[in-house]
Amino acid sequence: MREITVSSISYDGGRSATIAQAREQIGHHIRQAGCEHPDLIVLPEVFYAGSRECAKAPGRCFAFPEPVDGPTVSMMAALASEYSCYLTVPMVLDRGHGRRTNSAVLLDRRGQVAGIYDKYCPTIGELQVGFQITPGPGAVTFDTDFGRVGTVICYDLNFHELRQQYLERKTQLLLFPSMFSGGLLARTWAILNHCYLVSAYRSDGSAIIDPLGRVLGESAMPLGHILTRRINLDYVVMHVDRNHLFFEELQRRFGGRYTLDVLGPEAICLLHSRDSQVSAAQMCQELKLEELDSFFARSRQARDRALRGQWTPLQPPSWPE
């Protein structure tokens, strides 16, 4: 079992006159979230973008890039350290030599920079003269003290190649700071990448989604700026296929120490360990249960052999070697 508490903050900056004021306002929300003792807090894309200072500038929020050691990260680092949590800070970064990026800075529990993700595909508007946001290279993952974390920012959610990169990196938790809610797309990423997803949107629609694409919680503005849930990152996603033959044995050996949720129409299931001594992966190993990606890889191999006239031998109803 590897349970953590995650918080998403919905905030549009619309009541703030300046970026500095927006920092203070969202700092208030972070302190509120801190009362829940979160392991991770996620803020929306360029959280101060709705301030009047940004609205009046010719380049809007992109006219105010900051270095990573500037006032925004410095303030957020103090809060991350105070509440001993990871904190994702989406902002416009000044990367030097006239280069700026739409980024998410991940701070660790001590307030140190654990990594930076740059938006993979800024919108066409962000790429225009006057905005000139430099695209990022692609997927970036960070190994935290609770699991592997990745980030996608807003428009990135539309690009299959980026999703595939995160799937290949076996990302357990995706962070999605955004200026749109993502809706069904966010759920699709969670289910196709077999991961949890935490979105932070400016208004209604911030969500915490599990690896079966189920919404565990959703923000309801203006009354609920903060969405907090406990999630368990000790899990395995499987196809039902032959695994279902071993569910009774799973119950016999590990009854009361796991949860198993099955999505019938999609024929996939989610195994969580609730035992601090035995992980979900160890349960699968002991019973020879097959993870989803391994099952798909074996299916592709069988298909390739069939195309060469090498048919898979008929197997009894037991786990294939």
C-alpha contacts under 8 A as a table, 3 or more apart, distances in Angstrom:
res1	aa1	res2	aa2	distance
1	M	232	N	6.51
1	M	233	L	7.29
1	M	234	D	5.18
1	M	272	H	7.43
1	M	273	S	5.13
1	M	274	R	4.76
1	M	275	D	5.31
1	M	276	S	4.91
1	M	277	Q	7.94
1	M	278	V	7.81
1	M	279	S	6.48
2	R	146	F	7.11
2	R	232	N	5.24
2	R	233	L	5.27
2	R	234	D	5.15
2	R	276	S	7.56
3	E	230	R	6.48
3	E	231	I	5.41
3	E	232	N	4.11
3	E	233	L	6.18
3	E	234	D	7.59
4	I	38	P	7.40
4	I	39	D	6.01
4	I	146	F	7.48
4	I	230	R	5.58
4	I	231	I	5.58
4	I	232	N	6.41
4	I	233	L	7.67
5	T	36	E	7.99
5	T	37	H	7.28
5	T	38	P	4.70
5	T	39	D	5.29
5	T	40	L	6.75
5	T	228	T	6.91
5	T	229	R	5.72
5	T	230	R	4.43
5	T	231	I	6.38
6	V	38	P	5.44
6	V	39	D	5.95
6	V	40	L	4.91
6	V	41	I	6.01
6	V	198	V	7.95
6	V	228	T	5.61
6	V	229	R	5.66
6	V	230	R	6.40
6	V	231	I	7.46
7	S	33	A	6.74
7	S	38	P	6.35
7	S	40	L	6.21
7	S	41	I	4.72
7	S	42	V	6.34
7	S	226	I	6.67
7	S	227	L	5.46
7	S	228	T	4.27
7	S	229	R	6.70
8	S	41	I	5.79
8	S	42	V	4.91
8	S	43	L	6.34
8	S	198	V	6.95
8	S	199	S	6.74
8	S	200	A	5.35
8	S	206	S	6.92
8	S	207	A	7.58
8	S	208	I	8.00
8	S	226	I	5.82
8	S	227	L	5.14
8	S	228	T	6.48
9	I	29	H	7.20
9	I	30	I	7.70
9	I	41	I	7.41
9	I	42	V	6.31
9	I	43	L	5.38
9	I	44	P	7.01
9	I	200	A	5.91
9	I	201	Y	7.61
9	I	206	S	7.76
9	I	225	H	5.55
9	I	226	I	4.71
9	I	227	L	6.46
10	S	43	L	7.07
10	S	44	P	6.56
10	S	200	A	5.90
10	S	201	Y	5.41
10	S	202	R	4.87
10	S	203	S	5.64
10	S	204	D	7.59
10	S	206	S	6.62
10	S	219	S	7.28
10	S	221	M	7.68
10	S	224	G	7.95
10	S	225	H	4.85
10	S	226	I	6.42
11	Y	26	I	7.24
11	Y	43	L	7.84
11	Y	44	P	6.84
11	Y	47	F	6.72
11	Y	201	Y	7.20
11	Y	202	R	4.68
11	Y	203	S	6.54
11	Y	225	H	6.71
12	D	44	P	7.94
12	D	47	F	6.37
12	D	48	Y	6.96
12	D	49	A	7.17
12	D	50	G	5.42
12	D	51	S	7.99
12	D	202	R	4.64
12	D	203	S	6.97
13	G	16	S	5.60
13	G	22	A	5.62
13	G	25	Q	7.96
13	G	47	F	6.55
13	G	48	Y	5.12
13	G	49	A	6.41
13	G	50	G	4.42
13	G	51	S	5.04
14	G	50	G	4.63
14	G	51	S	5.18
14	G	52	R	7.14
15	R	22	A	7.99
15	R	50	G	7.92
15	R	51	S	6.75
16	S	19	I	7.29
16	S	21	Q	5.54
16	S	22	A	5.31
16	S	25	Q	7.76
16	S	50	G	7.69
16	S	51	S	4.98
16	S	52	R	6.56
17	A	21	Q	6.46
17	A	22	A	7.61
17	A	51	S	5.47
17	A	52	R	4.88
17	A	53	E	5.94
18	T	21	Q	5.13
18	T	22	A	6.32
18	T	51	S	5.66
18	T	52	R	6.21
18	T	53	E	4.96
18	T	54	C	7.54
19	I	22	A	4.93
19	I	23	R	6.24
19	I	48	Y	5.73
19	I	49	A	7.95
19	I	51	S	6.25
19	I	53	E	6.69
19	I	54	C	7.50
20	A	23	R	5.12
20	A	24	E	6.50
21	Q	24	E	5.07
21	Q	25	Q	6.23
22	A	25	Q	5.03
22	A	26	I	6.15
22	A	47	F	7.83
22	A	48	Y	5.43
22	A	51	S	6.71
23	R	26	I	5.38
23	R	27	G	5.91
23	R	48	Y	7.03
23	R	72	T	7.00
24	E	27	G	4.89
24	E	28	H	6.38
25	Q	28	H	5.19
25	Q	29	H	6.78
26	I	29	H	4.95
26	I	30	I	6.17
27	G	30	I	4.96
27	G	31	R	6.22
27	G	76	M	7.70
27	G	79	L	7.78
28	H	31	R	5.17
28	H	32	Q	6.37
29	H	32	Q	4.97
29	H	33	A	6.19
29	H	225	H	7.43
29	H	226	I	7.32
30	I	33	A	5.00
30	I	34	G	6.01
30	I	41	I	7.72
30	I	79	L	7.68
31	R	34	G	4.84
31	R	35	C	6.81
31	R	79	L	7.78
32	Q	35	C	5.57
32	Q	36	E	7.78
33	A	36	E	5.64
33	A	37	H	7.39
33	A	38	P	7.17
33	A	41	I	7.84
33	A	226	I	6.52
33	A	228	T	7.79
34	G	37	H	5.17
34	G	38	P	6.23
34	G	83	Y	5.97
35	C	38	P	7.98
36	E	228	T	7.70
37	H	83	Y	7.08
37	H	85	C	7.93
38	P	41	I	6.75
38	P	83	Y	7.97
38	P	85	C	6.26
38	P	228	T	7.90
39	D	84	S	7.42
39	D	85	C	4.65
39	D	86	Y	6.00
40	L	85	C	5.36
40	L	86	Y	4.52
40	L	87	L	5.67
40	L	88	T	7.84
41	I	85	C	7.25
41	I	86	Y	6.31
41	I	87	L	4.83
41	I	88	T	6.32
42	V	87	L	6.06
42	V	88	T	4.95
42	V	89	V	7.15
42	V	175	L	7.18
42	V	177	P	7.03
42	V	198	V	7.55
42	V	199	S	7.46
42	V	200	A	6.12
43	L	47	F	6.58
43	L	87	L	7.94
43	L	88	T	6.12
43	L	89	V	6.02
43	L	90	P	6.58
43	L	177	P	6.19
43	L	200	A	5.54
43	L	201	Y	7.80
44	P	47	F	5.13
44	P	90	P	6.48
44	P	176	F	7.97
44	P	177	P	4.39
44	P	178	S	5.38
44	P	179	M	7.04
44	P	199	S	7.83
44	P	200	A	4.61
44	P	201	Y	5.10
44	P	202	R	6.04
45	E	90	P	5.03
45	E	91	M	6.76
45	E	104	A	7.80
45	E	153	I	6.83
45	E	154	C	7.24
45	E	177	P	4.67
45	E	178	S	4.54
45	E	179	M	5.98
45	E	200	A	7.56
45	E	201	Y	7.34
46	V	49	A	5.52
46	V	61	C	7.63
46	V	89	V	7.96
46	V	90	P	4.87
46	V	91	M	4.24
46	V	92	V	6.60
46	V	102	N	7.57
47	F	50	G	7.51
47	F	90	P	6.48
47	F	91	M	6.86
47	F	202	R	7.80
48	Y	51	S	5.78
48	Y	54	C	7.86
48	Y	61	C	7.58
48	Y	91	M	7.93
49	A	54	C	5.89
49	A	55	A	7.52
49	A	60	R	7.42
49	A	61	C	5.14
50	G	54	C	6.63
50	G	55	A	6.66
51	S	54	C	5.41
51	S	55	A	6.33
52	R	55	A	4.85
52	R	56	K	6.14
53	E	56	K	5.54
53	E	57	A	6.53
53	E	60	R	7.94
54	C	57	A	5.33
54	C	59	G	7.85
54	C	60	R	4.50
54	C	61	C	4.70
54	C	63	A	7.60
54	C	64	F	7.89
55	A	60	R	5.30
55	A	61	C	7.29
56	K	60	R	6.59
57	A	60	R	4.69
57	A	61	C	7.45
57	A	63	A	6.74
58	P	63	A	7.27
58	P	130	G	7.69
59	G	62	F	5.39
59	G	63	A	4.71
59	G	130	G	5.87
59	G	131	F	5.62
60	R	63	A	5.68
60	R	64	F	7.92
61	C	64	F	5.79
61	C	65	P	7.91
61	C	92	V	7.51
62	F	65	P	6.19
62	F	92	V	6.23
62	F	131	F	5.96
62	F	133	I	7.80
63	A	131	F	7.34
64	F	92	V	7.09
65	P	91	M	7.85
65	P	92	V	4.87
65	P	93	L	4.92
65	P	94	D	4.92
65	P	100	R	6.66
66	E	69	D	7.86
66	E	70	G	5.65
66	E	71	P	7.82
66	E	72	T	7.81
66	E	92	V	6.54
66	E	93	L	5.01
66	E	94	D	4.96
67	P	70	G	5.09
67	P	93	L	5.65
67	P	94	D	4.83
67	P	95	R	6.63
68	V	73	V	6.23
68	V	93	L	6.56
68	V	94	D	7.45
69	D	73	V	6.16
69	D	74	S	6.22
70	G	73	V	5.93
70	G	74	S	6.12
71	P	74	S	5.05
71	P	75	M	6.06
72	T	75	M	5.39
72	T	76	M	6.27
73	V	76	M	5.03
73	V	77	A	5.81
73	V	89	V	7.34
73	V	105	V	7.95
74	S	77	A	5.15
74	S	78	A	6.49
75	M	78	A	5.34
75	M	79	L	6.65
76	M	79	L	5.05
76	M	80	A	6.14
76	M	87	L	7.62
76	M	89	V	7.44
76	M	111	G	7.54
77	A	80	A	5.06
77	A	81	S	6.15
77	A	107	L	6.52
77	A	110	R	7.55
77	A	111	G	4.05
77	A	112	Q	6.65
78	A	81	S	5.19
78	A	82	E	6.05
78	A	111	G	6.07
79	L	82	E	4.91
79	L	83	Y	6.18
79	L	111	G	7.43
80	A	83	Y	5.44
80	A	84	S	5.59
80	A	85	C	5.25
80	A	86	Y	6.14
80	A	87	L	5.94
80	A	107	L	6.86
80	A	108	D	6.91
80	A	109	R	5.71
80	A	110	R	6.53
80	A	111	G	5.07
81	S	84	S	4.83
81	S	85	C	6.84
81	S	108	D	7.79
81	S	109	R	5.42
81	S	110	R	4.45
81	S	111	G	4.75
83	Y	109	R	7.59
84	S	108	D	7.89
84	S	109	R	4.36
84	S	110	R	6.35
85	C	108	D	6.47
85	C	109	R	4.42
85	C	110	R	7.78
86	Y	106	L	6.90
86	Y	107	L	5.42
86	Y	108	D	4.50
86	Y	109	R	5.14
86	Y	111	G	7.80
87	L	106	L	5.80
87	L	107	L	5.13
87	L	108	D	6.70
87	L	109	R	7.94
88	T	104	A	6.16
88	T	105	V	5.61
88	T	106	L	4.52
88	T	107	L	6.30
89	V	104	A	5.29
89	V	105	V	4.98
89	V	106	L	6.35
89	V	107	L	7.73
90	P	102	N	7.49
90	P	103	S	5.55
90	P	104	A	3.99
90	P	105	V	6.17
90	P	177	P	6.94
91	M	102	N	6.10
91	M	103	S	5.53
91	M	104	A	6.22
91	M	105	V	7.73
92	V	100	R	6.73
92	V	101	T	5.65
92	V	102	N	4.77
92	V	103	S	5.95
93	L	100	R	5.44
93	L	101	T	5.29
93	L	102	N	6.52
93	L	103	S	6.45
94	D	98	G	7.49
94	D	99	R	6.26
94	D	100	R	4.67
94	D	101	T	6.86
95	R	98	G	7.32
95	R	99	R	5.31
95	R	100	R	5.43
95	R	101	T	7.21
96	G	99	R	5.50
96	G	100	R	7.41
99	R	133	I	7.51
99	R	134	T	6.65
100	R	132	Q	7.41
100	R	133	I	5.58
100	R	134	T	6.01
101	T	118	D	6.11
101	T	119	K	7.20
101	T	133	I	5.15
101	T	134	T	5.27
101	T	135	P	6.87
101	T	136	G	7.60
102	N	118	D	5.83
102	N	119	K	5.57
102	N	122	P	7.62
102	N	133	I	6.55
102	N	134	T	7.76
103	S	116	I	6.76
103	S	117	Y	5.52
103	S	118	D	4.32
103	S	119	K	5.82
103	S	153	I	7.88
104	A	116	I	5.78
104	A	117	Y	5.27
104	A	118	D	6.56
104	A	151	T	7.63
104	A	153	I	7.88
104	A	177	P	7.99
105	V	113	V	6.93
105	V	114	A	7.78
105	V	115	G	6.17
105	V	116	I	4.58
105	V	117	Y	6.58
106	L	113	V	5.97
106	L	114	A	5.46
106	L	115	G	5.36
106	L	116	I	6.06
107	L	110	R	7.70
107	L	111	G	5.29
107	L	112	Q	5.35
107	L	113	V	4.56
107	L	114	A	5.29
107	L	115	G	7.29
108	D	111	G	5.20
108	D	112	Q	5.41
108	D	113	V	6.35
108	D	114	A	5.65
109	R	112	Q	7.36
113	V	116	I	7.69
114	A	142	F	7.32
115	G	142	F	6.84
116	I	140	V	7.99
117	Y	136	G	7.44
117	Y	139	A	7.85
117	Y	140	V	6.18
117	Y	151	T	6.56
117	Y	152	V	7.90
118	D	135	P	6.80
118	D	136	G	4.57
118	D	137	P	7.50
118	D	138	G	7.89
119	K	122	P	6.04
119	K	135	P	5.95
119	K	136	G	5.26
119	K	138	G	7.90
119	K	152	V	6.82
119	K	153	I	5.62
119	K	156	D	6.86
120	Y	135	P	5.23
120	Y	136	G	4.39
120	Y	137	P	6.13
120	Y	138	G	5.33
120	Y	139	A	7.80
120	Y	152	V	7.74
120	Y	153	I	7.81
120	Y	156	D	6.10
120	Y	162	L	7.83
121	C	135	P	5.69
121	C	136	G	7.15
121	C	155	Y	6.76
121	C	156	D	5.59
122	P	125	G	7.83
122	P	126	E	5.70
122	P	127	L	6.60
122	P	133	I	6.94
122	P	134	T	7.80
122	P	135	P	6.12
122	P	155	Y	6.69
122	P	156	D	7.39
123	T	126	E	5.15
123	T	127	L	6.52
123	T	155	Y	6.54
124	I	127	L	5.08
124	I	128	Q	6.49
125	G	128	Q	5.39
125	G	131	F	7.53
126	E	131	F	5.36
126	E	132	Q	6.04
126	E	133	I	5.59
127	L	131	F	6.21
127	L	132	Q	4.79
127	L	133	I	5.48
127	L	134	T	7.35
128	Q	131	F	5.62
128	Q	132	Q	5.56
129	V	132	Q	5.52
138	G	162	L	6.30
138	G	165	Q	7.73
139	A	150	G	7.21
139	A	151	T	7.56
139	A	152	V	7.99
139	A	162	L	6.22
139	A	165	Q	5.94
139	A	166	Y	6.05
140	V	150	G	5.98
140	V	151	T	7.12
140	V	166	Y	7.97
141	T	148	R	6.48
141	T	149	V	5.45
141	T	150	G	4.53
141	T	151	T	7.46
141	T	166	Y	7.88
141	T	169	R	7.58
141	T	171	T	7.17
142	F	148	R	5.65
142	F	149	V	5.19
142	F	150	G	6.42
143	D	146	F	7.82
143	D	147	G	5.77
143	D	148	R	4.51
143	D	149	V	6.33
144	T	147	G	5.28
144	T	148	R	6.07
144	T	149	V	6.99
146	F	233	L	7.62
147	G	172	Q	6.52
147	G	173	L	7.54
147	G	233	L	7.22
148	R	170	K	7.63
148	R	171	T	5.32
148	R	172	Q	5.43
148	R	173	L	6.46
149	V	171	T	5.83
149	V	172	Q	6.17
149	V	173	L	4.88
149	V	174	L	5.82
149	V	175	L	7.39
150	G	166	Y	7.22
150	G	171	T	6.30
150	G	173	L	6.41
150	G	174	L	4.84
150	G	175	L	6.17
151	T	174	L	5.43
151	T	175	L	4.63
151	T	176	F	5.97
151	T	177	P	7.96
152	V	156	D	5.85
152	V	157	L	6.72
152	V	174	L	7.24
152	V	175	L	6.33
152	V	176	F	5.19
152	V	177	P	7.11
153	I	156	D	5.51
153	I	157	L	7.20
153	I	176	F	5.60
153	I	177	P	5.37
153	I	178	S	5.60
154	C	157	L	6.14
154	C	176	F	6.86
154	C	177	P	6.36
154	C	178	S	4.14
154	C	179	M	5.98
154	C	180	F	6.41
154	C	182	G	7.58
155	Y	158	N	6.02
155	Y	178	S	7.84
156	D	159	F	5.82
156	D	162	L	7.55
157	L	160	H	7.92
157	L	163	R	7.73
157	L	182	G	7.42
157	L	185	L	6.96
157	L	186	A	7.34
157	L	189	W	7.94
158	N	185	L	7.79
159	F	162	L	5.70
159	F	163	R	6.74
160	H	163	R	5.09
160	H	164	Q	6.18
161	E	164	Q	5.07
161	E	165	Q	6.32
162	L	165	Q	5.08
162	L	166	Y	6.56
163	R	166	Y	5.28
163	R	167	L	6.29
163	R	189	W	7.06
163	R	193	N	7.36
164	Q	167	L	4.93
164	Q	168	E	6.19
164	Q	193	N	7.85
165	Q	168	E	5.21
165	Q	169	R	6.35
166	Y	169	R	5.02
166	Y	170	K	6.40
166	Y	171	T	5.77
166	Y	193	N	7.39
167	L	170	K	5.19
167	L	171	T	6.30
167	L	193	N	5.18
167	L	194	H	7.92
168	E	171	T	7.87
170	K	193	N	7.99
171	T	174	L	6.94
171	T	193	N	7.75
171	T	195	C	6.69
172	Q	194	H	7.47
172	Q	195	C	4.79
172	Q	196	Y	6.21
172	Q	233	L	7.05
173	L	195	C	5.57
173	L	196	Y	4.75
173	L	197	L	5.66
173	L	198	V	7.55
174	L	195	C	7.03
174	L	196	Y	6.22
174	L	197	L	4.65
174	L	198	V	6.33
175	L	197	L	5.87
175	L	198	V	5.03
175	L	199	S	5.94
176	F	197	L	7.07
176	F	198	V	5.94
176	F	199	S	4.31
176	F	200	A	6.18
177	P	199	S	5.60
177	P	200	A	4.72
177	P	201	Y	6.28
178	S	181	S	6.74
178	S	182	G	7.97
178	S	199	S	7.20
178	S	200	A	6.14
178	S	201	Y	5.20
178	S	202	R	7.40
179	M	201	Y	5.75
179	M	202	R	6.12
180	F	201	Y	6.24
180	F	202	R	7.59
181	S	199	S	7.53
181	S	200	A	7.84
181	S	201	Y	5.64
181	S	204	D	7.66
181	S	205	G	5.25
181	S	206	S	6.26
182	G	185	L	5.33
182	G	186	A	5.04
183	G	186	A	5.61
183	G	187	R	6.86
183	G	205	G	7.37
184	L	187	R	5.09
184	L	188	T	6.05
185	L	188	T	4.91
185	L	189	W	6.23
186	A	189	W	5.25
186	A	190	A	6.43
186	A	197	L	7.40
187	R	190	A	5.14
187	R	191	I	6.30
187	R	197	L	7.96
187	R	209	I	6.63
187	R	213	G	4.68
187	R	214	R	7.11
187	R	215	V	7.65
188	T	191	I	5.26
188	T	192	L	5.96
188	T	213	G	6.50
189	W	192	L	5.25
189	W	193	N	5.75
189	W	197	L	7.99
189	W	213	G	7.99
190	A	193	N	5.36
190	A	194	H	5.71
190	A	195	C	5.10
190	A	196	Y	5.82
190	A	197	L	5.87
190	A	209	I	6.82
190	A	210	D	6.61
190	A	211	P	5.19
190	A	212	L	6.93
190	A	213	G	5.48
191	I	194	H	5.08
191	I	195	C	6.81
191	I	210	D	7.73
191	I	211	P	5.07
191	I	212	L	4.98
191	I	213	G	4.82
193	N	211	P	7.49
194	H	211	P	4.63
194	H	212	L	7.06
194	H	237	V	6.42
195	C	210	D	6.55
195	C	211	P	4.46
196	Y	208	I	7.40
196	Y	209	I	5.60
196	Y	210	D	4.55
196	Y	211	P	5.16
197	L	207	A	7.89
197	L	208	I	5.87
197	L	209	I	5.13
197	L	210	D	6.62
197	L	211	P	7.88
198	V	206	S	7.72
198	V	207	A	5.94
198	V	208	I	4.59
198	V	209	I	6.44
199	S	206	S	5.20
199	S	207	A	5.26
199	S	208	I	6.46
200	A	206	S	4.87
200	A	207	A	7.05
201	Y	204	D	7.21
201	Y	205	G	6.50
201	Y	206	S	4.94
202	R	206	S	7.73
203	S	206	S	7.11
203	S	219	S	7.57
203	S	220	A	7.62
203	S	221	M	5.88
203	S	222	P	7.71
204	D	218	E	7.51
204	D	219	S	5.28
204	D	220	A	5.08
204	D	221	M	5.31
205	G	218	E	5.75
205	G	219	S	5.49
205	G	220	A	7.20
206	S	218	E	5.49
206	S	219	S	5.13
206	S	227	L	7.71
207	A	215	V	6.63
207	A	216	L	7.38
207	A	217	G	5.63
207	A	218	E	4.38
207	A	219	S	6.46
207	A	227	L	7.66
208	I	215	V	5.91
208	I	216	L	5.47
208	I	217	G	5.45
208	I	218	E	6.67
208	I	229	R	7.53
209	I	212	L	7.98
209	I	213	G	5.86
209	I	214	R	5.44
209	I	215	V	4.45
209	I	216	L	5.54
209	I	217	G	7.41
210	D	213	G	5.41
210	D	214	R	5.41
210	D	215	V	6.62
210	D	216	L	6.86
211	P	214	R	7.32
211	P	237	V	7.58
211	P	270	L	7.47
212	L	263	L	7.46
212	L	268	I	7.94
212	L	269	C	7.60
212	L	270	L	7.07
215	V	218	E	7.11
216	L	229	R	7.60
217	G	227	L	7.05
217	G	228	T	7.87
217	G	229	R	7.31
218	E	227	L	6.82
219	S	224	G	5.99
219	S	225	H	6.80
219	S	226	I	7.07
219	S	227	L	5.88
220	A	223	L	6.28
220	A	224	G	5.13
220	A	225	H	7.33
221	M	224	G	5.07
221	M	225	H	6.14
222	P	225	H	6.66
224	G	227	L	7.12
232	N	235	Y	7.15
232	N	272	H	7.18
233	L	272	H	7.93
234	D	272	H	5.85
234	D	273	S	5.88
234	D	279	S	6.37
234	D	280	A	6.08
235	Y	270	L	6.88
235	Y	271	L	5.41
235	Y	272	H	4.33
235	Y	273	S	6.31
235	Y	279	S	7.75
235	Y	280	A	5.37
235	Y	281	A	7.28
236	V	270	L	5.94
236	V	271	L	5.22
236	V	272	H	6.67
236	V	280	A	6.07
236	V	281	A	6.48
236	V	291	E	6.63
237	V	268	I	7.10
237	V	269	C	5.78
237	V	270	L	4.67
237	V	271	L	6.33
237	V	291	E	5.95
237	V	292	L	5.82
238	M	243	N	7.67
238	M	268	I	5.65
238	M	269	C	5.30
238	M	270	L	6.44
238	M	271	L	7.80
238	M	290	E	6.40
238	M	291	E	4.62
238	M	292	L	4.25
238	M	293	D	7.96
239	H	243	N	7.07
239	H	267	A	5.96
239	H	268	I	4.36
239	H	269	C	6.17
239	H	290	E	7.74
239	H	291	E	7.08
239	H	292	L	5.26
239	H	295	F	7.24
240	V	243	N	5.39
240	V	244	H	5.48
240	V	262	V	7.93
240	V	267	A	5.34
240	V	268	I	5.35
240	V	269	C	6.39
241	D	244	H	6.39
241	D	267	A	7.58
242	R	245	L	5.64
242	R	246	F	7.75
242	R	317	P	7.80
242	R	318	S	7.75
242	R	319	W	7.20
243	N	246	F	5.63
243	N	247	F	6.99
243	N	289	L	5.66
243	N	290	E	6.80
244	H	247	F	5.25
245	L	248	E	7.35
245	L	317	P	7.98
245	L	318	S	7.87
246	F	249	E	5.19
246	F	250	L	6.13
246	F	287	L	7.23
246	F	289	L	7.60
247	F	250	L	4.88
247	F	251	Q	6.26
248	E	251	Q	5.07
248	E	252	R	6.21
249	E	252	R	4.90
249	E	253	R	6.12
249	E	287	L	7.87
250	L	253	R	5.40
250	L	254	F	5.74
250	L	255	G	7.13
250	L	283	M	7.88
250	L	287	L	7.27
251	Q	254	F	5.35
251	Q	255	G	4.49
251	Q	256	G	7.93
252	R	255	G	5.78
254	F	257	R	5.43
254	F	258	Y	6.74
255	G	258	Y	6.78
256	G	259	T	7.82
256	G	274	R	7.89
257	R	273	S	6.21
257	R	274	R	4.90
257	R	275	D	5.28
258	Y	271	L	6.95
258	Y	272	H	5.47
258	Y	273	S	4.44
258	Y	274	R	4.91
258	Y	275	D	7.04
258	Y	280	A	7.82
259	T	270	L	7.98
259	T	271	L	5.83
259	T	272	H	5.20
259	T	273	S	6.63
259	T	274	R	7.24
260	L	269	C	6.83
260	L	270	L	5.63
260	L	271	L	4.62
260	L	272	H	6.50
261	D	269	C	5.44
261	D	270	L	5.17
261	D	271	L	6.68
262	V	267	A	7.19
262	V	268	I	5.99
262	V	269	C	4.18
262	V	270	L	6.48
263	L	266	E	5.58
263	L	267	A	5.68
263	L	268	I	5.47
263	L	269	C	5.93
264	G	267	A	4.87
264	G	268	I	6.98
268	I	292	L	7.95
271	L	280	A	6.50
272	H	280	A	5.84
273	S	276	S	7.79
273	S	278	V	7.10
273	S	279	S	5.56
273	S	280	A	4.81
275	D	278	V	5.50
275	D	279	S	6.85
276	S	279	S	7.08
278	V	282	Q	6.17
278	V	283	M	6.92
279	S	282	Q	5.11
279	S	283	M	6.39
280	A	283	M	5.08
280	A	284	C	6.32
281	A	284	C	5.09
281	A	285	Q	6.17
282	Q	285	Q	4.95
282	Q	286	E	6.13
283	M	286	E	5.24
283	M	287	L	6.34
284	C	287	L	5.27
284	C	288	K	5.51
284	C	289	L	4.57
284	C	290	E	6.88
285	Q	288	K	4.92
285	Q	289	L	6.40
286	E	289	L	7.85
288	K	319	W	7.02
290	E	294	S	6.45
290	E	295	F	6.24
291	E	294	S	5.39
291	E	295	F	6.26
292	L	295	F	5.13
292	L	296	F	6.31
293	D	296	F	5.08
293	D	297	A	6.11
294	S	297	A	5.04
294	S	298	R	6.19
295	F	298	R	5.13
295	F	299	S	6.19
296	F	299	S	4.94
296	F	300	R	6.25
297	A	300	R	5.15
297	A	301	Q	6.31
298	R	301	Q	5.03
298	R	302	A	6.21
299	S	302	A	5.09
299	S	303	R	6.20
300	R	303	R	5.00
300	R	304	D	6.19
301	Q	304	D	5.10
301	Q	305	R	6.23
302	A	305	R	5.14
302	A	306	A	6.16
302	A	311	W	7.46
302	A	312	T	6.48
303	R	306	A	5.05
303	R	307	L	6.34
304	D	307	L	5.20
304	D	308	R	6.68
305	R	308	R	5.14
305	R	309	G	6.40
305	R	310	Q	4.87
305	R	311	W	6.42
305	R	312	T	7.76
306	A	309	G	4.82
306	A	310	Q	4.91
306	A	311	W	5.04
306	A	312	T	7.47
307	L	310	Q	7.27
315	Q	318	S	7.57
315	Q	320	P	7.12
